[in-house]
Amino acid sequence: MSTTKKGLKGGGMDKAQGVLYMVATPIGNLEDITLRALRVLKEVDLIAAEDTRHSGILLSAYEIKTPLISLHEHNEKERSRVVLSRLQDGLSVAYVSDAGTPCVSDPGHHLVCVALENGIRVVPVPGASALPAALSVCGFDAEPFLFCGFLPSRQNRRRRFLESVGNQEYTIIFYESPARIRETLEDALDILGDRQVVVARELTKWFEEIQPGRISDLLARASTVKSKGEFTVVVRAAVRKPVPLSEEEIQETLLKICSEKPVSLRDAVAKAARQTQMPRKKIYDAAIKIRREFS
């Protein structure tokens, strides 16, 4: 994998550039690492890590001796230049955040941008992430969904954000800290209503906890508001009630459908039902009246 062993490129004096690998790591359980990720971490020339001490635990568990440097949100711009220099010298580098997939509510964006701007190949090595993990156990249809990362920490900004997405027919997913989980759920209850939610804590870890229910139910559970560990919250999408249509409006919809192209009564009723979200029987009755008038 390392380009350092490939020598000079095309017989000239320019070395082949290295490759930047964005490697997903476990979000808790160390067994949630892919075989490919382990191979990449062993074979690259350098690993840039959000926290070298944290990543060192994973590397030690799998006896990976690759050199480490730190690259986190406070030094990302400075260290990205260092990593770029190594890549341009022909070294291959893997970047890992503390847990999960880099750039998903984790550092790494600036490093990727710098690499791409300088013609460096960036390769994803996918794996664990709290986002799909929570979606897989929420128990309701989550498509489409809106991933919000961490909501604003200040209450007024958080409430404005919830108001801006509250009427959208999207499942809402966000991360939250134990220090703010209660007040965030209280804001969600006030603004979004008492929707169905799944609150997942410490996903894949020893004390993993997945709690489904209404927001009000979860607020009443002491474990939700006193527990430690990061939370992933999945809020069911808003359900818009169809605006009742008059018989005349239903007939207009049917006539428009029939005027577009020849269609059977059954197909016209089905299409009108999808468009208006009105009961199929009511649309069928209107269609029968139209057919009688024109027969």
C-alpha positions as CSV (number, residue, x, y, z in Angstrom):
1,M,0.0,0.0,0.0
2,S,2.7,2.5,0.9
3,T,3.9,4.4,-2.1
4,T,7.3,4.9,-0.6
5,K,8.4,1.5,-2.0
6,K,7.3,2.3,-5.6
7,G,10.3,4.5,-6.3
8,L,10.3,7.3,-8.8
9,K,7.3,7.8,-11.1
10,G,7.8,7.6,-14.8
11,G,11.5,7.8,-14.6
12,G,11.4,11.4,-13.7
13,M,12.3,13.2,-10.4
14,D,8.8,13.4,-9.0
15,K,7.8,10.9,-6.4
16,A,4.3,9.3,-6.5
17,Q,2.0,11.0,-4.0
18,G,0.7,9.1,-1.1
19,V,-2.9,8.2,-0.3
20,L,-5.1,9.6,2.5
21,Y,-7.3,6.9,4.1
22,M,-10.3,8.1,6.2
23,V,-10.7,5.1,8.5
24,A,-13.8,4.4,10.6
25,T,-13.1,2.9,14.0
26,P,-15.3,1.3,16.7
27,I,-17.7,3.5,18.6
28,G,-17.3,1.3,21.7
29,N,-16.9,-2.4,21.2
30,L,-13.3,-3.0,19.8
31,E,-14.6,-6.0,17.8
32,D,-16.5,-3.6,15.5
33,I,-13.4,-2.9,13.4
34,T,-13.3,-4.2,9.8
35,L,-10.6,-6.4,8.4
36,R,-9.8,-3.8,5.8
37,A,-9.4,-1.1,8.4
38,L,-6.9,-3.2,10.4
39,R,-4.9,-3.9,7.2
40,V,-4.9,-0.2,6.3
41,L,-3.8,0.9,9.8
42,K,-1.0,-1.7,9.7
43,E,0.3,-0.9,6.2
44,V,0.2,2.9,6.0
45,D,3.3,4.9,6.9
46,L,1.6,7.2,9.4
47,I,-1.7,7.4,11.4
48,A,-3.1,10.8,12.3
49,A,-5.5,10.5,15.3
50,E,-7.9,12.8,17.0
51,D,-6.5,11.6,20.3
52,T,-3.3,9.5,20.2
53,R,-3.9,8.1,23.7
54,H,-7.5,7.0,22.8
55,S,-6.5,5.5,19.5
56,G,-3.5,3.9,21.1
57,I,-5.8,1.5,23.0
58,L,-7.2,0.2,19.7
59,L,-3.9,-0.1,18.1
60,S,-2.4,-1.9,21.1
61,A,-5.3,-4.4,21.1
62,Y,-4.5,-5.4,17.5
63,E,-0.7,-5.0,17.9
64,I,-0.4,-2.2,15.3
65,K,2.9,-0.4,15.6
66,T,2.4,2.3,13.0
67,P,3.6,5.8,14.1
68,L,1.0,8.2,15.4
69,I,0.6,12.0,15.4
70,S,-2.3,14.0,16.8
71,L,-4.8,15.9,14.6
72,H,-7.8,17.3,16.4
73,E,-10.2,20.2,16.2
74,H,-7.8,22.6,17.9
75,N,-4.7,21.9,15.7
76,E,-6.3,20.6,12.5
77,K,-5.2,23.4,10.2
78,E,-1.6,23.2,11.4
79,R,-1.3,19.4,11.4
80,S,-3.1,19.2,8.1
81,R,-0.1,21.0,6.5
82,V,2.2,18.4,8.2
83,V,0.1,15.5,6.9
84,L,0.0,17.1,3.4
85,S,3.7,17.4,3.3
86,R,4.1,13.7,4.2
87,L,1.5,12.7,1.5
88,Q,3.4,14.8,-1.1
89,D,6.6,13.0,-0.1
90,G,4.9,9.8,-1.1
91,L,3.9,8.5,2.3
92,S,0.4,7.1,2.9
93,V,-1.6,8.3,5.9
94,A,-4.7,7.0,7.7
95,Y,-6.8,9.4,9.7
96,V,-8.9,8.1,12.6
97,S,-11.2,10.0,15.0
98,D,-11.8,8.9,18.6
99,A,-14.8,6.8,17.6
100,G,-16.8,6.1,14.5
101,T,-16.5,7.7,11.1
102,P,-14.3,10.8,10.6
103,C,-16.1,14.0,9.6
104,V,-19.4,12.7,11.0
105,S,-19.6,15.1,14.0
106,D,-15.8,14.5,14.3
107,P,-12.7,16.3,12.9
108,G,-11.3,15.6,9.5
109,H,-13.1,18.0,7.1
110,H,-10.2,20.4,6.8
111,L,-7.7,17.6,6.2
112,V,-9.8,16.2,3.4
113,C,-10.3,19.6,1.8
114,V,-6.5,20.3,1.9
115,A,-5.8,16.9,0.4
116,L,-8.3,17.2,-2.4
117,E,-7.2,20.7,-3.3
118,N,-3.6,19.4,-3.7
119,G,-4.6,16.4,-5.9
120,I,-4.2,13.8,-3.2
121,R,-6.3,10.7,-3.5
122,V,-8.7,10.3,-0.5
123,V,-10.1,6.8,0.2
124,P,-12.9,6.0,2.6
125,V,-12.6,2.9,4.8
126,P,-16.2,2.7,6.1
127,G,-17.3,1.1,9.3
128,A,-19.0,2.0,12.6
129,S,-21.1,5.1,13.2
130,A,-23.7,5.8,15.8
131,L,-26.0,7.3,13.1
132,P,-26.8,4.0,11.2
133,A,-26.5,2.0,14.4
134,A,-29.4,4.0,15.9
135,L,-31.5,3.9,12.7
136,S,-31.2,0.1,12.6
137,V,-32.9,-0.3,16.0
138,C,-35.4,2.6,16.0
139,G,-38.2,0.3,14.8
140,F,-40.0,2.7,12.4
141,D,-39.5,3.8,8.8
142,A,-36.8,6.5,8.9
143,E,-36.7,7.5,5.3
144,P,-36.1,10.3,4.6
145,F,-34.1,11.4,7.6
146,L,-32.4,14.6,8.6
147,F,-29.1,14.2,10.5
148,C,-28.4,17.2,12.7
149,G,-25.2,16.2,14.5
150,F,-25.0,17.9,17.9
151,L,-27.8,20.5,18.4
152,P,-26.8,24.0,19.4
153,S,-25.8,24.1,23.1
154,R,-27.6,27.5,23.8
155,Q,-31.2,27.0,24.4
156,N,-32.5,29.9,22.3
157,R,-30.6,28.7,19.3
158,R,-31.6,25.1,19.9
159,R,-35.2,26.0,20.1
160,R,-35.0,28.0,16.9
161,F,-33.4,25.1,15.1
162,L,-36.1,22.7,16.3
163,E,-38.8,25.1,15.1
164,S,-37.1,25.3,11.7
165,V,-37.3,21.5,11.2
166,G,-40.3,20.6,13.3
167,N,-42.9,20.6,10.4
168,Q,-40.7,18.7,8.0
169,E,-41.7,15.1,7.2
170,Y,-38.3,13.8,8.0
171,T,-37.1,11.6,10.8
172,I,-34.8,13.8,12.9
173,I,-31.6,12.3,14.3
174,F,-29.1,14.1,16.5
175,Y,-26.4,13.5,19.1
176,E,-26.5,15.0,22.6
177,S,-24.4,15.0,25.7
178,P,-25.6,13.8,29.2
179,A,-25.3,17.4,30.5
180,R,-28.0,18.6,28.1
181,I,-30.1,15.6,27.3
182,R,-33.0,16.5,29.6
183,E,-33.3,20.1,28.5
184,T,-33.1,19.1,24.9
185,L,-35.9,16.5,25.3
186,E,-38.0,19.2,27.1
187,D,-37.5,21.6,24.2
188,A,-38.3,18.8,21.7
189,L,-41.5,18.0,23.6
190,D,-42.5,21.7,23.7
191,I,-41.8,22.4,20.0
192,L,-42.1,19.0,18.2
193,G,-44.9,17.6,20.3
194,D,-45.0,14.3,22.1
195,R,-43.6,12.2,19.3
196,Q,-42.3,8.7,19.3
197,V,-38.5,8.6,19.8
198,V,-35.7,6.2,20.4
199,V,-32.9,7.4,22.8
200,A,-29.8,5.3,22.5
201,R,-27.0,5.6,25.0
202,E,-23.5,4.2,24.9
203,L,-24.1,2.3,21.7
204,T,-22.1,-1.0,21.4
205,K,-20.5,-0.4,24.8
206,W,-21.0,-2.5,28.0
207,F,-23.8,-0.3,29.4
208,E,-25.6,0.1,26.1
209,E,-29.2,1.3,26.6
210,I,-31.8,1.7,23.9
211,Q,-35.1,3.3,25.0
212,P,-38.1,3.6,22.7
213,G,-41.3,5.6,23.7
214,R,-42.9,9.0,23.6
215,I,-40.8,12.0,24.6
216,S,-42.8,12.5,27.7
217,D,-42.3,8.8,28.7
218,L,-38.5,9.1,28.4
219,L,-38.4,12.4,30.4
220,A,-40.1,10.5,33.2
221,R,-37.4,7.9,33.3
222,A,-34.6,8.8,35.7
223,S,-32.1,6.7,33.8
224,T,-32.4,8.9,30.7
225,V,-31.5,12.1,32.5
226,K,-28.9,10.8,35.0
227,S,-26.9,8.5,32.9
228,K,-23.4,9.1,31.6
229,G,-22.3,8.7,28.0
230,E,-23.2,10.2,24.6
231,F,-26.8,9.9,23.4
232,T,-28.1,9.4,19.9
233,V,-31.8,10.5,19.6
234,V,-34.1,9.4,16.7
235,V,-37.3,11.4,16.5
236,R,-40.1,10.1,14.3
237,A,-41.1,12.3,11.4
238,A,-44.1,14.7,11.6
239,V,-47.3,13.3,10.2
240,R,-49.3,15.9,8.2
241,K,-53.0,15.4,8.3
242,P,-54.5,15.8,4.8
243,V,-56.6,18.9,4.3
244,P,-60.2,17.7,3.6
245,L,-61.3,18.4,0.0
246,S,-64.8,19.1,-1.1
247,E,-66.5,16.7,-3.6
248,E,-66.1,19.3,-6.3
249,E,-62.3,19.5,-5.7
250,I,-62.0,15.8,-5.7
251,Q,-63.9,15.7,-9.1
252,E,-61.6,18.3,-10.5
253,T,-58.5,16.2,-9.5
254,L,-60.0,13.2,-11.1
255,L,-60.9,15.0,-14.3
256,K,-57.3,16.4,-14.5
257,I,-55.9,12.9,-14.1
258,C,-58.1,11.5,-16.8
259,S,-57.3,14.4,-19.2
260,E,-53.6,13.7,-19.1
261,K,-53.9,10.3,-20.7
262,P,-56.4,7.5,-20.9
263,V,-56.7,5.7,-17.6
264,S,-59.0,3.2,-16.0
265,L,-61.4,4.2,-13.2
266,R,-59.4,2.1,-10.7
267,D,-56.1,3.7,-11.7
268,A,-57.5,7.2,-11.6
269,V,-58.9,6.6,-8.1
270,A,-55.6,5.2,-6.9
271,K,-53.6,8.2,-8.3
272,A,-56.0,10.7,-6.9
273,A,-55.8,9.0,-3.5
274,R,-52.0,9.3,-3.5
275,Q,-52.1,12.9,-4.6
276,T,-54.8,14.1,-2.1
277,Q,-54.3,11.6,0.8
278,M,-58.1,11.4,0.9
279,P,-60.0,8.1,1.7
280,R,-60.1,6.0,-1.4
281,K,-63.9,5.3,-0.9
282,K,-64.7,9.0,-1.0
283,I,-62.7,9.4,-4.2
284,Y,-64.3,6.4,-5.7
285,D,-67.8,7.7,-5.0
286,A,-66.9,11.0,-6.7
287,A,-65.6,9.1,-9.7
288,I,-68.8,7.1,-10.0
289,K,-70.8,10.4,-10.0
290,I,-68.6,11.7,-12.8
291,R,-69.1,8.6,-14.9
292,R,-72.8,8.7,-14.5
293,E,-72.9,12.4,-15.6
294,F,-70.9,11.6,-18.8
295,S,-72.6,8.2,-19.6
